Amino acid sequence: MTLTLDRIEIEGAGSDPVALARALLDQTPGLDGRVSIDEIARALDIVSIEIAPLFSIEACLQCDALKSHGQIVVNARSSPQRQRFSIGHELGHFLNERHVPSVADGFACSRRDMAAPEGEDRHIRQEREANAFAIEVLAPAHLLQAHLKPTPELDHVLAIAKRFEISREAAARRYVQCHRDCLAAVFSHDGKIRYVEKSEGFPSIVPWTNDPHGPLPAPPGDGSPLTGLDEVSAQGWLTYPDRSQLFAQTLYQREGHAITLLTVEQDDSTTEEIWAPPRFRR
Ligand SMILES: [Zn+2]
């Protein structure tokens, strides 16, 4: 059965990407996991979705000035999970009335744009909003509660990635954004930081992009890629290392990539306050 969606009603939610995504989800009741993002895009005037090898960008949206219809191209060299995120991201540009094309015939988006765009200019703001739209549609907040239990662990990130068919990287960012604890997800390659996603209130971190990361838990001896959640030295990670205990869990991935989840505990916390947002200077 062909999916039918009311684009006018969705766009009536305005330019806030989360409101737009929720208006879309309101028209797709009964969701319990993987979102059919291709089908959704096609029901909203995306006339074609092509998979082609791309080198300088991760995906693009070709559309006319009025966005009456659009075509999305995603990178054939990326995983199906990344391709799904790319479709959601480009749909976020397409539906948002305030997003103005970044190139002559639409939007061209890099892998960096889709992970951790930095800066304050309009292009970066649009990229952030397209990401916020994509993840809200692909891993809806109302379906995440079961994965947000008090003790943060990367197992939950892996479960989110599998359930919603998104990349582990996107799942880790989503987990940090939605969990009530102060968390950080560190994405690294060959011992250097690619970028860090921090939740509101997480203490100030010393290393940044291209810097060596702080200490990680040792890889498990049994060949498993996932370590335990171990206490590690805050030296090399936190700007004020004496103020908190730091715990880390690392997922060692292929070709030198790793995802590390950081959690903190204040040394002077009471049992009741232990999961309250730490009051650190940023
Ligand atoms: Zn974009």
Boltz pocket constraint, residues with backbone or C-beta under 6 A from the ligand:
constraints:
  - pocket:
      binder: B
      contacts: [[A, 89], [A, 93], [A, 107], [A, 108], [A, 109], [A, 110], [A, 113], [A, 126], [A, 127], [A, 130]]
      max_distance: 6.0
